[in-house]
Amino acid sequence: MAGRAAMLVNLGTVVMTVLTLASFVEGFGVNWGNIASHPLNPDIVVRMLKENKINKVKLFDADSWTMNALAGSGMEVMVGIPNNLLETLADDYGNAKDWVKENITAYMRKDGVNIKYVAVGNEPFLSAYNGSYLKTTFPALKNIHRALKEAGHTDVMKATIPQNAEVYQSANDKPSEGDFRSDVKQIMLDIVKFFHDNDLPFTVNIYPFLSLYLNQHFPVEYAFFDGNGQTIPDNGKNYDNVFDANYDTLVYALNKAGIKDMKIIVGEVGWPTDGHKYATPKLAEKFYAGLMKKLAKDVGTPLRPEKLEVYLFGLLDEDMKSILPGPFERHWGIFR
């Protein structure tokens, strides 16, 4: 119980909803960020995760304190490479080789870290970055993949690039019109071909809350999973929530690129609890209840009716995150 006792103040019904339904969901994970003024001791966080039967975690870096805390836990880990390292890793293969040696190979030992994925960058093609990482992300990915392969790690882990869902779009908001955003289309086609050729997964971050936040006319119930809102028919499929529609928009974009069977990971999905009129514990509970029930049924989406691999965002509130997108950015945590 020490881990739970140290978690400060939890969000009550949100926590109970996630943790109660988690017992029926196999294999979901959580994002663990540390942009906080008082980050918790990683040993406490790992103990809390294990006590609550959360066995997969996605990181945004390869902090040694965190990695050592995860050693011997058996938890599946997605290790992150921050965007500010992409240029260094892209420019020189030796740098990528050194990064893999220091941050991956060092933990590939008995009672080490069970690293499943290496995330190269985080939403690097976000339009707000104004193309800052367009020239470095793909070369960095190729160098990291090569270094992992040379080190003999690619049989147990895969490189990927967590992308924001805005890298694809639909002209009429129907999934079947999905395609990659025009300004990144060629680089995305090159990346997904590389993914396909090397059996790497596509990782995407999907945020129904942001659909509400960015569009005052967005139908509120369409952000949730209750089926109480509108239903959008499309090519013989019916969509009653924006998560499914967003996910299948990506599937259509991949199909148009000639790729039919690529594994998709939902790297981030969640709901904030403060900082906006729709960011409340009550609506977060509603969202997570619907999402976790959906995951428990393994129904997937209309185009991909199969088990989904999903990481909730996030584990903890992060009170030092930028509030440029909105004050809610500091309140995504299931736990405070």
DRENDO-1510 file (C-alpha; in Angstrom, 1 decimal, always signed):
<recs>
REC; n; res; u; v; w
REC; 1; MET; +0.0; +0.0; +0.0 .
REC; 2; ALA; +3.0; +2.3; +0.3 .
REC; 3; GLY; +2.8; +3.3; -3.4 .
REC; 4; ARG; -0.8; +4.3; -3.1 .
REC; 5; ALA; -0.3; +6.2; +0.1 .
REC; 6; ALA; +2.4; +8.3; -1.5 .
REC; 7; MET; +0.2; +9.3; -4.5 .
REC; 8; LEU; -0.9; +12.5; -2.8 .
REC; 9; VAL; -4.5; +13.2; -3.7 .
REC; 10; ASN; -6.2; +11.1; -6.3 .
REC; 11; LEU; -9.1; +12.1; -8.6 .
REC; 12; GLY; -11.5; +9.8; -6.8 .
REC; 13; THR; -14.0; +8.5; -9.3 .
REC; 14; VAL; -11.6; +8.9; -12.3 .
REC; 15; VAL; -9.0; +6.7; -10.6 .
REC; 16; MET; -11.6; +4.1; -9.5 .
REC; 17; THR; -13.1; +4.0; -12.9 .
REC; 18; VAL; -9.8; +3.3; -14.6 .
REC; 19; LEU; -8.4; +0.9; -12.0 .
REC; 20; THR; -11.6; -1.0; -11.6 .
REC; 21; LEU; -12.2; -1.5; -15.3 .
REC; 22; ALA; -8.4; -2.2; -15.8 .
REC; 23; SER; -8.9; -5.6; -14.3 .
REC; 24; PHE; -11.0; -6.5; -17.4 .
REC; 25; VAL; -8.5; -5.0; -19.9 .
REC; 26; GLU; -5.5; -6.9; -20.9 .
REC; 27; GLY; -2.4; -5.0; -22.0 .
REC; 28; PHE; -3.2; -1.3; -21.8 .
REC; 29; GLY; -0.4; +1.0; -20.7 .
REC; 30; VAL; +0.1; +4.5; -19.4 .
REC; 31; ASN; +2.3; +7.5; -20.3 .
REC; 32; TRP; +4.6; +8.6; -17.5 .
REC; 33; GLY; +5.8; +12.1; -17.9 .
REC; 34; ASN; +7.9; +14.1; -15.5 .
REC; 35; ILE; +7.4; +17.8; -16.4 .
REC; 36; ALA; +6.6; +18.6; -12.8 .
REC; 37; SER; +8.0; +20.8; -10.0 .
REC; 38; HIS; +8.1; +17.9; -7.6 .
REC; 39; PRO; +8.4; +14.6; -9.6 .
REC; 40; LEU; +7.7; +11.5; -7.6 .
REC; 41; ASN; +10.5; +9.1; -6.8 .
REC; 42; PRO; +10.5; +6.6; -9.7 .
REC; 43; ASP; +10.7; +3.6; -7.3 .
REC; 44; ILE; +7.4; +4.8; -5.7 .
REC; 45; VAL; +5.8; +5.2; -9.2 .
REC; 46; VAL; +6.9; +1.7; -10.3 .
REC; 47; ARG; +5.5; +0.2; -7.1 .
REC; 48; MET; +2.2; +2.0; -7.6 .
REC; 49; LEU; +2.0; +0.8; -11.2 .
REC; 50; LYS; +2.6; -2.8; -10.2 .
REC; 51; GLU; +0.1; -2.6; -7.3 .
REC; 52; ASN; -2.5; -1.4; -9.7 .
REC; 53; LYS; -1.8; -4.2; -12.3 .
REC; 54; ILE; -0.5; -1.6; -14.9 .
REC; 55; ASN; +2.2; -3.5; -16.8 .
REC; 56; LYS; +3.0; -1.3; -19.7 .
REC; 57; VAL; +4.5; +2.2; -19.6 .
REC; 58; LYS; +5.5; +4.8; -22.2 .
REC; 59; LEU; +8.3; +7.2; -21.3 .
REC; 60; PHE; +9.4; +10.5; -23.0 .
REC; 61; ASP; +13.1; +10.0; -22.4 .
REC; 62; ALA; +15.6; +7.5; -21.1 .
REC; 63; ASP; +16.2; +9.0; -17.7 .
REC; 64; SER; +18.6; +6.6; -15.8 .
REC; 65; TRP; +16.8; +7.0; -12.5 .
REC; 66; THR; +13.5; +6.0; -14.1 .
REC; 67; MET; +15.1; +3.2; -16.1 .
REC; 68; ASN; +16.8; +1.7; -13.1 .
REC; 69; ALA; +13.6; +1.8; -11.2 .
REC; 70; LEU; +11.9; -0.2; -14.0 .
REC; 71; ALA; +14.7; -2.8; -14.0 .
REC; 72; GLY; +13.5; -6.2; -12.9 .
REC; 73; SER; +9.9; -5.1; -12.8 .
REC; 74; GLY; +9.0; -7.0; -16.0 .
REC; 75; MET; +6.9; -4.1; -17.2 .
REC; 76; GLU; +6.9; -3.5; -21.0 .
REC; 77; VAL; +8.5; -0.1; -21.7 .
REC; 78; MET; +8.5; +2.3; -24.6 .
REC; 79; VAL; +11.6; +4.4; -24.2 .
REC; 80; GLY; +11.4; +7.9; -25.6 .
REC; 81; ILE; +13.9; +10.1; -27.5 .
REC; 82; PRO; +13.1; +13.8; -27.1 .
REC; 83; ASN; +12.8; +16.0; -30.2 .
REC; 84; ASN; +15.8; +18.0; -29.2 .
REC; 85; LEU; +18.0; +15.0; -29.9 .
REC; 86; LEU; +16.7; +14.3; -33.4 .
REC; 87; GLU; +19.3; +16.5; -35.2 .
REC; 88; THR; +22.2; +14.9; -33.3 .
REC; 89; LEU; +21.0; +11.4; -34.1 .
REC; 90; ALA; +20.2; +12.2; -37.7 .
REC; 91; ASP; +23.5; +13.9; -38.4 .
REC; 92; ASP; +25.8; +11.1; -37.3 .
REC; 93; TYR; +25.2; +7.4; -37.1 .
REC; 94; GLY; +27.8; +7.2; -34.4 .
REC; 95; ASN; +25.7; +9.3; -32.2 .
REC; 96; ALA; +22.7; +7.0; -32.7 .
REC; 97; LYS; +25.0; +4.0; -32.0 .
REC; 98; ASP; +26.2; +5.6; -28.8 .
REC; 99; TRP; +22.6; +6.5; -27.7 .
REC; 100; VAL; +21.5; +2.9; -28.2 .
REC; 101; LYS; +24.5; +1.6; -26.3 .
REC; 102; GLU; +24.0; +3.9; -23.3 .
REC; 103; ASN; +20.2; +3.9; -23.1 .
REC; 104; ILE; +19.1; +0.5; -24.5 .
REC; 105; THR; +21.9; -2.0; -24.4 .
REC; 106; ALA; +22.9; -1.0; -20.9 .
REC; 107; TYR; +19.5; -2.3; -19.6 .
REC; 108; MET; +19.4; -5.5; -21.7 .
REC; 109; ARG; +20.6; -7.7; -19.0 .
REC; 110; LYS; +19.2; -10.3; -16.6 .
REC; 111; ASP; +16.7; -8.4; -14.4 .
REC; 112; GLY; +17.1; -5.5; -16.7 .
REC; 113; VAL; +14.4; -3.4; -18.4 .
REC; 114; ASN; +11.8; -5.1; -20.7 .
REC; 115; ILE; +12.1; -2.6; -23.6 .
REC; 116; LYS; +9.4; -3.2; -26.2 .
REC; 117; TYR; +9.6; +0.0; -28.3 .
REC; 118; VAL; +11.9; +3.0; -28.9 .
REC; 119; ALA; +9.9; +6.2; -29.7 .
REC; 120; VAL; +12.0; +8.5; -31.9 .
REC; 121; GLY; +10.7; +12.0; -31.2 .
REC; 122; ASN; +7.3; +13.0; -30.0 .
REC; 123; GLU; +4.8; +14.4; -32.4 .
REC; 124; PRO; +7.6; +15.9; -34.5 .
REC; 125; PHE; +5.4; +16.9; -37.4 .
REC; 126; LEU; +2.9; +18.9; -35.2 .
REC; 127; SER; +2.0; +22.0; -37.3 .
REC; 128; ALA; +2.8; +24.2; -34.3 .
REC; 129; TYR; +6.5; +23.3; -34.8 .
REC; 130; ASN; +6.5; +24.9; -38.2 .
REC; 131; GLY; +8.5; +22.1; -39.8 .
REC; 132; SER; +11.4; +22.3; -37.3 .
REC; 133; TYR; +11.8; +18.5; -37.3 .
REC; 134; LEU; +10.8; +17.6; -40.9 .
REC; 135; LYS; +14.4; +17.1; -42.1 .
REC; 136; THR; +15.7; +15.2; -39.0 .
REC; 137; THR; +13.0; +12.8; -37.8 .
REC; 138; PHE; +13.2; +10.2; -40.6 .
REC; 139; PRO; +17.1; +10.1; -40.7 .
REC; 140; ALA; +17.1; +9.8; -36.9 .
REC; 141; LEU; +14.6; +6.9; -37.1 .
REC; 142; LYS; +16.7; +5.1; -39.7 .
REC; 143; ASN; +19.9; +5.6; -37.7 .
REC; 144; ILE; +18.2; +4.3; -34.4 .
REC; 145; HIS; +16.7; +1.3; -36.2 .
REC; 146; ARG; +20.1; +0.5; -37.7 .
REC; 147; ALA; +21.8; +0.8; -34.4 .
REC; 148; LEU; +19.2; -1.4; -32.7 .
REC; 149; LYS; +19.6; -4.0; -35.5 .
REC; 150; GLU; +23.4; -4.0; -35.2 .
REC; 151; ALA; +23.2; -4.4; -31.4 .
REC; 152; GLY; +20.9; -7.4; -31.9 .
REC; 153; HIS; +17.8; -5.8; -30.3 .
REC; 154; THR; +15.3; -5.8; -33.2 .
REC; 155; ASP; +14.1; -9.2; -32.5 .
REC; 156; VAL; +12.6; -8.0; -29.1 .
REC; 157; MET; +11.9; -4.3; -29.7 .
REC; 158; LYS; +10.8; -1.9; -32.5 .
REC; 159; ALA; +11.5; +1.7; -33.3 .
REC; 160; THR; +8.5; +4.0; -34.0 .
REC; 161; ILE; +7.6; +7.7; -34.2 .
REC; 162; PRO; +4.6; +8.9; -32.1 .
REC; 163; GLN; +2.7; +11.2; -34.4 .
REC; 164; ASN; -0.1; +13.6; -33.6 .
REC; 165; ALA; -3.3; +12.7; -35.4 .
REC; 166; GLU; -3.1; +15.9; -37.3 .
REC; 167; VAL; -0.6; +14.3; -39.7 .
REC; 168; TYR; -3.6; +13.0; -41.5 .
REC; 169; GLN; -7.0; +14.5; -42.3 .
REC; 170; SER; -10.3; +14.1; -44.1 .
REC; 171; ALA; -11.8; +16.7; -46.4 .
REC; 172; ASN; -15.3; +15.9; -45.3 .
REC; 173; ASP; -14.6; +14.4; -41.8 .
REC; 174; LYS; -15.4; +10.9; -43.0 .
REC; 175; PRO; -12.7; +8.3; -42.5 .
REC; 176; SER; -12.9; +7.1; -46.1 .
REC; 177; GLU; -11.5; +10.5; -47.2 .
REC; 178; GLY; -8.5; +10.1; -45.0 .
REC; 179; ASP; -5.1; +11.0; -46.3 .
REC; 180; PHE; -1.8; +12.4; -45.0 .
REC; 181; ARG; -1.6; +16.2; -44.6 .
REC; 182; SER; -0.4; +17.8; -47.8 .
REC; 183; ASP; +2.6; +19.5; -46.3 .
REC; 184; VAL; +4.0; +16.2; -44.8 .
REC; 185; LYS; +2.5; +13.7; -47.3 .
REC; 186; GLN; +5.7; +12.8; -49.1 .
REC; 187; ILE; +7.8; +12.4; -45.9 .
REC; 188; MET; +4.9; +10.4; -44.3 .
REC; 189; LEU; +4.8; +8.1; -47.3 .
REC; 190; ASP; +8.5; +7.5; -47.1 .
REC; 191; ILE; +8.3; +6.8; -43.3 .
REC; 192; VAL; +5.4; +4.4; -43.6 .
REC; 193; LYS; +7.1; +2.5; -46.4 .
REC; 194; PHE; +10.2; +2.2; -44.1 .
REC; 195; PHE; +7.9; +1.0; -41.3 .
REC; 196; HIS; +6.3; -1.6; -43.6 .
REC; 197; ASP; +9.7; -2.8; -45.0 .
REC; 198; ASN; +11.1; -3.3; -41.5 .
REC; 199; ASP; +7.9; -4.5; -39.7 .
REC; 200; LEU; +7.7; -1.4; -37.5 .
REC; 201; PRO; +4.4; +0.0; -36.0 .
REC; 202; PHE; +2.7; +3.3; -36.6 .
REC; 203; THR; +2.1; +5.2; -33.3 .
REC; 204; VAL; -0.5; +7.9; -33.2 .
REC; 205; ASN; -1.9; +10.1; -30.4 .
REC; 206; ILE; -5.7; +10.6; -30.5 .
REC; 207; TYR; -7.4; +13.2; -28.4 .
REC; 208; PRO; -11.2; +13.4; -28.6 .
REC; 209; PHE; -11.1; +16.2; -26.0 .
REC; 210; LEU; -9.2; +18.4; -28.4 .
REC; 211; SER; -11.9; +17.9; -31.0 .
REC; 212; LEU; -14.3; +19.5; -28.5 .
REC; 213; TYR; -11.8; +22.2; -27.4 .
REC; 214; LEU; -10.9; +23.3; -30.9 .
REC; 215; ASN; -14.4; +23.4; -32.4 .
REC; 216; GLN; -17.2; +25.0; -30.5 .
REC; 217; HIS; -19.7; +23.3; -32.8 .
REC; 218; PHE; -18.4; +19.8; -32.3 .
REC; 219; PRO; -21.2; +17.5; -31.0 .
REC; 220; VAL; -20.3; +16.8; -27.4 .
REC; 221; GLU; -21.5; +13.2; -27.2 .
REC; 222; TYR; -19.5; +12.2; -30.3 .
REC; 223; ALA; -16.3; +12.6; -28.1 .
REC; 224; PHE; -17.5; +9.8; -25.9 .
REC; 225; PHE; -18.3; +6.1; -26.3 .
REC; 226; ASP; -21.9; +5.9; -25.1 .
REC; 227; GLY; -23.5; +5.9; -28.5 .
REC; 228; ASN; -25.8; +8.8; -27.5 .
REC; 229; GLY; -24.8; +11.2; -30.2 .
REC; 230; GLN; -24.9; +11.3; -33.9 .
REC; 231; THR; -23.9; +8.3; -36.1 .
REC; 232; ILE; -22.0; +9.0; -39.3 .
REC; 233; PRO; -22.3; +6.4; -42.0 .
REC; 234; ASP; -19.3; +5.9; -44.3 .
REC; 235; ASN; -18.7; +3.2; -46.9 .
REC; 236; GLY; -21.0; +0.7; -45.1 .
REC; 237; LYS; -19.5; +1.4; -41.6 .
REC; 238; ASN; -21.2; +3.4; -38.9 .
REC; 239; TYR; -19.3; +5.8; -36.6 .
REC; 240; ASP; -20.8; +6.9; -33.3 .
REC; 241; ASN; -17.6; +8.3; -31.7 .
REC; 242; VAL; -14.7; +10.4; -32.9 .
REC; 243; PHE; -12.0; +8.0; -31.6 .
REC; 244; ASP; -13.1; +5.3; -34.0 .
REC; 245; ALA; -13.5; +7.8; -36.8 .
REC; 246; ASN; -10.1; +9.2; -36.2 .
REC; 247; TYR; -8.4; +5.8; -36.0 .
REC; 248; ASP; -10.0; +4.6; -39.2 .
REC; 249; THR; -9.1; +7.8; -41.0 .
REC; 250; LEU; -5.5; +6.7; -40.4 .
REC; 251; VAL; -6.3; +3.2; -41.6 .
REC; 252; TYR; -7.7; +4.7; -44.9 .
REC; 253; ALA; -4.6; +7.0; -45.2 .
REC; 254; LEU; -2.4; +3.9; -44.9 .
REC; 255; ASN; -4.5; +2.0; -47.4 .
REC; 256; LYS; -4.1; +4.8; -49.9 .
REC; 257; ALA; -0.4; +4.5; -49.4 .
REC; 258; GLY; -0.6; +0.8; -50.4 .
REC; 259; ILE; -0.3; -0.5; -46.8 .
REC; 260; LYS; -3.1; -2.7; -45.6 .
REC; 261; ASP; -1.9; -4.4; -42.5 .
REC; 262; MET; +0.4; -2.1; -40.5 .
REC; 263; LYS; +0.3; -2.4; -36.8 .
REC; 264; ILE; -1.1; +0.7; -35.1 .
REC; 265; ILE; -0.4; +1.7; -31.6 .
REC; 266; VAL; -2.4; +4.5; -29.8 .
REC; 267; GLY; +0.5; +6.2; -28.0 .
REC; 268; GLU; -1.7; +8.7; -26.1 .
REC; 269; VAL; -5.4; +9.0; -25.4 .
REC; 270; GLY; -7.0; +10.6; -22.4 .
REC; 271; TRP; -9.1; +13.3; -20.9 .
REC; 272; PRO; -8.0; +16.3; -18.7 .
REC; 273; THR; -9.7; +17.1; -15.4 .
REC; 274; ASP; -9.3; +20.9; -15.1 .
REC; 275; GLY; -8.5; +24.0; -17.1 .
REC; 276; HIS; -11.5; +24.1; -19.4 .
REC; 277; LYS; -15.3; +23.8; -19.2 .
REC; 278; TYR; -15.1; +20.3; -20.6 .
REC; 279; ALA; -12.0; +19.3; -18.6 .
REC; 280; THR; -13.7; +18.0; -15.5 .
REC; 281; PRO; -13.4; +14.8; -13.4 .
REC; 282; LYS; -17.0; +13.9; -14.2 .
REC; 283; LEU; -16.4; +14.0; -18.0 .
REC; 284; ALA; -13.0; +12.3; -17.6 .
REC; 285; GLU; -14.7; +9.5; -15.7 .
REC; 286; LYS; -17.3; +9.3; -18.5 .
REC; 287; PHE; -14.6; +9.1; -21.2 .
REC; 288; TYR; -12.4; +6.5; -19.4 .
REC; 289; ALA; -15.4; +4.4; -18.5 .
REC; 290; GLY; -16.4; +4.2; -22.2 .
REC; 291; LEU; -12.8; +3.7; -23.4 .
REC; 292; MET; -12.0; +0.9; -20.9 .
REC; 293; LYS; -15.2; -0.9; -21.6 .
REC; 294; LYS; -14.5; -0.7; -25.3 .
REC; 295; LEU; -10.9; -2.1; -24.8 .
REC; 296; ALA; -12.2; -4.9; -22.6 .
REC; 297; LYS; -14.5; -6.1; -25.4 .
REC; 298; ASP; -11.7; -6.2; -27.9 .
REC; 299; VAL; -14.0; -4.8; -30.5 .
REC; 300; GLY; -11.5; -2.4; -32.1 .
REC; 301; THR; -12.9; +0.0; -34.7 .
REC; 302; PRO; -15.2; -0.6; -37.7 .
REC; 303; LEU; -12.3; -1.0; -40.1 .
REC; 304; ARG; -10.1; -2.8; -37.7 .
REC; 305; PRO; -12.3; -5.0; -35.4 .
REC; 306; GLU; -9.4; -6.3; -33.3 .
REC; 307; LYS; -7.6; -5.8; -30.1 .
REC; 308; LEU; -6.2; -2.3; -29.7 .
REC; 309; GLU; -2.9; -1.4; -28.1 .
REC; 310; VAL; -3.4; +1.8; -26.1 .
REC; 311; TYR; -1.5; +4.0; -23.7 .
REC; 312; LEU; -3.5; +6.3; -21.5 .
REC; 313; PHE; -2.3; +9.8; -21.1 .
REC; 314; GLY; -1.3; +10.3; -18.5 .
REC; 315; LEU; -0.4; +8.8; -15.2 .
REC; 316; LEU; +0.3; +12.0; -13.3 .
REC; 317; ASP; -0.6; +15.7; -13.5 .
REC; 318; GLU; +2.5; +17.7; -14.7 .
REC; 319; ASP; +2.4; +21.2; -13.3 .
REC; 320; MET; +5.4; +22.5; -15.3 .
REC; 321; LYS; +4.0; +21.8; -18.7 .
REC; 322; SER; +3.5; +24.7; -21.1 .
REC; 323; ILE; -0.1; +26.0; -21.0 .
REC; 324; LEU; +0.3; +27.6; -24.5 .
REC; 325; PRO; -2.3; +25.1; -25.9 .
REC; 326; GLY; -4.5; +25.7; -22.8 .
REC; 327; PRO; -4.4; +25.5; -19.0 .
REC; 328; PHE; -5.8; +21.9; -19.2 .
REC; 329; GLU; -2.3; +20.8; -20.4 .
REC; 330; ARG; -1.2; +20.5; -16.7 .
REC; 331; HIS; -4.2; +18.3; -15.8 .
REC; 332; TRP; -4.1; +15.1; -17.9 .
REC; 333; GLY; -3.1; +12.9; -14.9 .
REC; 334; ILE; -5.2; +10.0; -13.7 .
REC; 335; PHE; -3.5; +10.8; -10.4 .
REC; 336; ARG; -2.5; +14.2; -9.2 .
</recs>
